[in-house]
Amino acid sequence: ASRRIKKLLKCSGCGCLCNDTPTFQEHCSAVEHDDDFMFECEEVEVEVEEEANPEESPYFDLYNTSDQPLSTLFPGKFSVGGVEFPTLEHCIQCQR
C-alpha cells in the first residue's frame, strides 16, 4: 500500500479530524465542547496509507463453490494421519 499526505481539518475543541468543512460543521453540532469553544479548526496534513487496488492484490477470496475448490469449506474428503475429514476446515479445527 502506498502512503500520501492528506489535508484535514482538526477541531480546536477536541482534536477530531474531519475531511471537509461540512463534516466539521456536523461534528460541531453533534459533539458537546466546553464553554470556551469558538467553532474553530485548523488545517493539518496527515500521512495516510492508501489501500491497494483489489485487482492488483496478490491475495484471493475463496468461496465454497465448484469453480473455487480451494476454499477451506469446499466439500472434499481427505485423510490426515488415518483420520478422515470432510473439508479442510474440519481438519484445521481439529488441529487447534
PyMOL commands that place a pseudoatom at each C-alpha (Angstrom):
pseudoatom trace, name=CA, resn=ALA, resi=1, chain=A, elem=C, hetatm=0, pos=[0.000, 0.000, 0.000]
pseudoatom trace, name=CA, resn=SER, resi=2, chain=A, elem=C, hetatm=0, pos=[1.237, 3.485, -0.782]
pseudoatom trace, name=CA, resn=ARG, resi=3, chain=A, elem=C, hetatm=0, pos=[1.305, 6.495, 1.502]
pseudoatom trace, name=CA, resn=ARG, resi=4, chain=A, elem=C, hetatm=0, pos=[0.290, 10.050, 0.707]
pseudoatom trace, name=CA, resn=ILE, resi=5, chain=A, elem=C, hetatm=0, pos=[-0.253, 13.355, 2.502]
pseudoatom trace, name=CA, resn=LYS, resi=6, chain=A, elem=C, hetatm=0, pos=[-3.876, 14.416, 3.023]
pseudoatom trace, name=CA, resn=LYS, resi=7, chain=A, elem=C, hetatm=0, pos=[-5.139, 17.778, 4.323]
pseudoatom trace, name=CA, resn=LEU, resi=8, chain=A, elem=C, hetatm=0, pos=[-7.768, 17.526, 7.068]
pseudoatom trace, name=CA, resn=LEU, resi=9, chain=A, elem=C, hetatm=0, pos=[-9.484, 19.914, 9.459]
pseudoatom trace, name=CA, resn=LYS, resi=10, chain=A, elem=C, hetatm=0, pos=[-8.629, 19.469, 13.136]
pseudoatom trace, name=CA, resn=CYS, resi=11, chain=A, elem=C, hetatm=0, pos=[-11.222, 20.624, 15.658]
pseudoatom trace, name=CA, resn=SER, resi=12, chain=A, elem=C, hetatm=0, pos=[-9.633, 23.030, 18.165]
pseudoatom trace, name=CA, resn=GLY, resi=13, chain=A, elem=C, hetatm=0, pos=[-12.049, 21.858, 20.843]
pseudoatom trace, name=CA, resn=CYS, resi=14, chain=A, elem=C, hetatm=0, pos=[-11.423, 18.122, 20.875]
pseudoatom trace, name=CA, resn=GLY, resi=15, chain=A, elem=C, hetatm=0, pos=[-8.833, 17.340, 18.182]
pseudoatom trace, name=CA, resn=CYS, resi=16, chain=A, elem=C, hetatm=0, pos=[-11.222, 15.381, 15.957]
pseudoatom trace, name=CA, resn=LEU, resi=17, chain=A, elem=C, hetatm=0, pos=[-10.069, 15.164, 12.335]
pseudoatom trace, name=CA, resn=CYS, resi=18, chain=A, elem=C, hetatm=0, pos=[-12.676, 15.980, 9.668]
pseudoatom trace, name=CA, resn=ASN, resi=19, chain=A, elem=C, hetatm=0, pos=[-12.420, 15.585, 5.895]
pseudoatom trace, name=CA, resn=ASP, resi=20, chain=A, elem=C, hetatm=0, pos=[-14.056, 18.895, 4.953]
pseudoatom trace, name=CA, resn=THR, resi=21, chain=A, elem=C, hetatm=0, pos=[-15.973, 21.931, 6.213]
pseudoatom trace, name=CA, resn=PRO, resi=22, chain=A, elem=C, hetatm=0, pos=[-19.458, 20.343, 6.107]
pseudoatom trace, name=CA, resn=THR, resi=23, chain=A, elem=C, hetatm=0, pos=[-18.159, 17.382, 8.117]
pseudoatom trace, name=CA, resn=PHE, resi=24, chain=A, elem=C, hetatm=0, pos=[-16.577, 19.769, 10.633]
pseudoatom trace, name=CA, resn=GLN, resi=25, chain=A, elem=C, hetatm=0, pos=[-19.863, 21.698, 10.963]
pseudoatom trace, name=CA, resn=GLU, resi=26, chain=A, elem=C, hetatm=0, pos=[-21.784, 18.468, 11.514]
pseudoatom trace, name=CA, resn=HIS, resi=27, chain=A, elem=C, hetatm=0, pos=[-19.216, 17.384, 14.110]
pseudoatom trace, name=CA, resn=CYS, resi=28, chain=A, elem=C, hetatm=0, pos=[-19.548, 20.699, 15.990]
pseudoatom trace, name=CA, resn=SER, resi=29, chain=A, elem=C, hetatm=0, pos=[-23.321, 20.406, 16.164]
pseudoatom trace, name=CA, resn=ALA, resi=30, chain=A, elem=C, hetatm=0, pos=[-23.243, 16.776, 17.305]
pseudoatom trace, name=CA, resn=VAL, resi=31, chain=A, elem=C, hetatm=0, pos=[-20.384, 16.852, 19.845]
pseudoatom trace, name=CA, resn=GLU, resi=32, chain=A, elem=C, hetatm=0, pos=[-20.597, 18.875, 23.038]
pseudoatom trace, name=CA, resn=HIS, resi=33, chain=A, elem=C, hetatm=0, pos=[-17.491, 21.018, 23.620]
pseudoatom trace, name=CA, resn=ASP, resi=34, chain=A, elem=C, hetatm=0, pos=[-16.569, 23.179, 26.607]
pseudoatom trace, name=CA, resn=ASP, resi=35, chain=A, elem=C, hetatm=0, pos=[-17.918, 26.718, 27.094]
pseudoatom trace, name=CA, resn=ASP, resi=36, chain=A, elem=C, hetatm=0, pos=[-14.816, 28.379, 25.601]
pseudoatom trace, name=CA, resn=PHE, resi=37, chain=A, elem=C, hetatm=0, pos=[-15.126, 26.555, 22.253]
pseudoatom trace, name=CA, resn=MET, resi=38, chain=A, elem=C, hetatm=0, pos=[-15.353, 29.041, 19.372]
pseudoatom trace, name=CA, resn=PHE, resi=39, chain=A, elem=C, hetatm=0, pos=[-16.095, 26.621, 16.481]
pseudoatom trace, name=CA, resn=GLU, resi=40, chain=A, elem=C, hetatm=0, pos=[-12.552, 26.920, 15.213]
pseudoatom trace, name=CA, resn=CYS, resi=41, chain=A, elem=C, hetatm=0, pos=[-10.477, 24.424, 13.313]
pseudoatom trace, name=CA, resn=GLU, resi=42, chain=A, elem=C, hetatm=0, pos=[-7.032, 24.317, 11.777]
pseudoatom trace, name=CA, resn=GLU, resi=43, chain=A, elem=C, hetatm=0, pos=[-5.869, 22.662, 8.583]
pseudoatom trace, name=CA, resn=VAL, resi=44, chain=A, elem=C, hetatm=0, pos=[-3.368, 19.881, 9.237]
pseudoatom trace, name=CA, resn=GLU, resi=45, chain=A, elem=C, hetatm=0, pos=[-1.522, 17.456, 6.999]
pseudoatom trace, name=CA, resn=VAL, resi=46, chain=A, elem=C, hetatm=0, pos=[-1.566, 13.782, 7.877]
pseudoatom trace, name=CA, resn=GLU, resi=47, chain=A, elem=C, hetatm=0, pos=[0.080, 10.813, 6.225]
pseudoatom trace, name=CA, resn=VAL, resi=48, chain=A, elem=C, hetatm=0, pos=[-2.468, 8.216, 5.163]
pseudoatom trace, name=CA, resn=GLU, resi=49, chain=A, elem=C, hetatm=0, pos=[-1.991, 4.745, 3.784]
pseudoatom trace, name=CA, resn=GLU, resi=50, chain=A, elem=C, hetatm=0, pos=[-3.968, 4.084, 0.651]
pseudoatom trace, name=CA, resn=GLU, resi=51, chain=A, elem=C, hetatm=0, pos=[-5.466, 0.653, 0.263]
pseudoatom trace, name=CA, resn=ALA, resi=52, chain=A, elem=C, hetatm=0, pos=[-4.225, -1.405, -2.622]
pseudoatom trace, name=CA, resn=ASN, resi=53, chain=A, elem=C, hetatm=0, pos=[-6.399, -1.806, -5.661]
pseudoatom trace, name=CA, resn=PRO, resi=54, chain=A, elem=C, hetatm=0, pos=[-8.148, -5.189, -5.205]
pseudoatom trace, name=CA, resn=GLU, resi=55, chain=A, elem=C, hetatm=0, pos=[-7.453, -6.047, -8.845]
pseudoatom trace, name=CA, resn=GLU, resi=56, chain=A, elem=C, hetatm=0, pos=[-3.716, -5.706, -8.165]
pseudoatom trace, name=CA, resn=SER, resi=57, chain=A, elem=C, hetatm=0, pos=[-3.762, -7.677, -4.912]
pseudoatom trace, name=CA, resn=PRO, resi=58, chain=A, elem=C, hetatm=0, pos=[-1.781, -10.932, -4.789]
pseudoatom trace, name=CA, resn=TYR, resi=59, chain=A, elem=C, hetatm=0, pos=[-4.461, -12.391, -2.467]
pseudoatom trace, name=CA, resn=PHE, resi=60, chain=A, elem=C, hetatm=0, pos=[-7.695, -14.061, -3.448]
pseudoatom trace, name=CA, resn=ASP, resi=61, chain=A, elem=C, hetatm=0, pos=[-11.023, -14.571, -1.714]
pseudoatom trace, name=CA, resn=LEU, resi=62, chain=A, elem=C, hetatm=0, pos=[-12.057, -18.204, -1.794]
pseudoatom trace, name=CA, resn=TYR, resi=63, chain=A, elem=C, hetatm=0, pos=[-15.658, -19.331, -1.659]
pseudoatom trace, name=CA, resn=ASN, resi=64, chain=A, elem=C, hetatm=0, pos=[-17.413, -22.661, -1.256]
pseudoatom trace, name=CA, resn=THR, resi=65, chain=A, elem=C, hetatm=0, pos=[-18.301, -23.149, -4.924]
pseudoatom trace, name=CA, resn=SER, resi=66, chain=A, elem=C, hetatm=0, pos=[-17.420, -25.749, -7.515]
pseudoatom trace, name=CA, resn=ASP, resi=67, chain=A, elem=C, hetatm=0, pos=[-15.464, -23.174, -9.506]
pseudoatom trace, name=CA, resn=GLN, resi=68, chain=A, elem=C, hetatm=0, pos=[-13.339, -22.326, -6.434]
pseudoatom trace, name=CA, resn=PRO, resi=69, chain=A, elem=C, hetatm=0, pos=[-12.466, -25.664, -4.843]
pseudoatom trace, name=CA, resn=LEU, resi=70, chain=A, elem=C, hetatm=0, pos=[-9.565, -24.184, -2.866]
pseudoatom trace, name=CA, resn=SER, resi=71, chain=A, elem=C, hetatm=0, pos=[-11.868, -22.880, -0.148]
pseudoatom trace, name=CA, resn=THR, resi=72, chain=A, elem=C, hetatm=0, pos=[-11.344, -24.477, 3.260]
pseudoatom trace, name=CA, resn=LEU, resi=73, chain=A, elem=C, hetatm=0, pos=[-15.091, -25.166, 3.287]
pseudoatom trace, name=CA, resn=PHE, resi=74, chain=A, elem=C, hetatm=0, pos=[-15.211, -26.907, -0.091]
pseudoatom trace, name=CA, resn=PRO, resi=75, chain=A, elem=C, hetatm=0, pos=[-16.549, -30.450, 0.423]
pseudoatom trace, name=CA, resn=GLY, resi=76, chain=A, elem=C, hetatm=0, pos=[-13.656, -32.687, -0.469]
pseudoatom trace, name=CA, resn=LYS, resi=77, chain=A, elem=C, hetatm=0, pos=[-12.891, -35.707, 1.693]
pseudoatom trace, name=CA, resn=PHE, resi=78, chain=A, elem=C, hetatm=0, pos=[-9.288, -36.432, 2.586]
pseudoatom trace, name=CA, resn=SER, resi=79, chain=A, elem=C, hetatm=0, pos=[-7.404, -38.069, 5.410]
pseudoatom trace, name=CA, resn=VAL, resi=80, chain=A, elem=C, hetatm=0, pos=[-4.514, -36.968, 7.578]
pseudoatom trace, name=CA, resn=GLY, resi=81, chain=A, elem=C, hetatm=0, pos=[-2.808, -39.478, 9.837]
pseudoatom trace, name=CA, resn=GLY, resi=82, chain=A, elem=C, hetatm=0, pos=[-5.573, -42.001, 9.268]
pseudoatom trace, name=CA, resn=VAL, resi=83, chain=A, elem=C, hetatm=0, pos=[-8.349, -39.566, 10.252]
pseudoatom trace, name=CA, resn=GLU, resi=84, chain=A, elem=C, hetatm=0, pos=[-10.834, -38.698, 7.504]
pseudoatom trace, name=CA, resn=PHE, resi=85, chain=A, elem=C, hetatm=0, pos=[-12.121, -35.123, 7.213]
pseudoatom trace, name=CA, resn=PRO, resi=86, chain=A, elem=C, hetatm=0, pos=[-14.999, -33.865, 5.021]
pseudoatom trace, name=CA, resn=THR, resi=87, chain=A, elem=C, hetatm=0, pos=[-13.356, -30.455, 4.477]
pseudoatom trace, name=CA, resn=LEU, resi=88, chain=A, elem=C, hetatm=0, pos=[-10.032, -28.753, 5.109]
pseudoatom trace, name=CA, resn=GLU, resi=89, chain=A, elem=C, hetatm=0, pos=[-11.767, -26.527, 7.685]
pseudoatom trace, name=CA, resn=HIS, resi=90, chain=A, elem=C, hetatm=0, pos=[-12.650, -29.616, 9.752]
pseudoatom trace, name=CA, resn=CYS, resi=91, chain=A, elem=C, hetatm=0, pos=[-9.008, -30.650, 9.708]
pseudoatom trace, name=CA, resn=ILE, resi=92, chain=A, elem=C, hetatm=0, pos=[-7.833, -27.154, 10.714]
pseudoatom trace, name=CA, resn=GLN, resi=93, chain=A, elem=C, hetatm=0, pos=[-10.313, -27.002, 13.610]
pseudoatom trace, name=CA, resn=CYS, resi=94, chain=A, elem=C, hetatm=0, pos=[-9.253, -30.425, 14.876]
pseudoatom trace, name=CA, resn=GLN, resi=95, chain=A, elem=C, hetatm=0, pos=[-5.614, -29.311, 14.960]
pseudoatom trace, name=CA, resn=ARG, resi=96, chain=A, elem=C, hetatm=0, pos=[-6.371, -26.494, 17.433]
for i in range(1, 96): cmd.bond("trace and resi %d" % i, "trace and resi %d" % (i + 1))
show_as sticks, trace
zoom trace
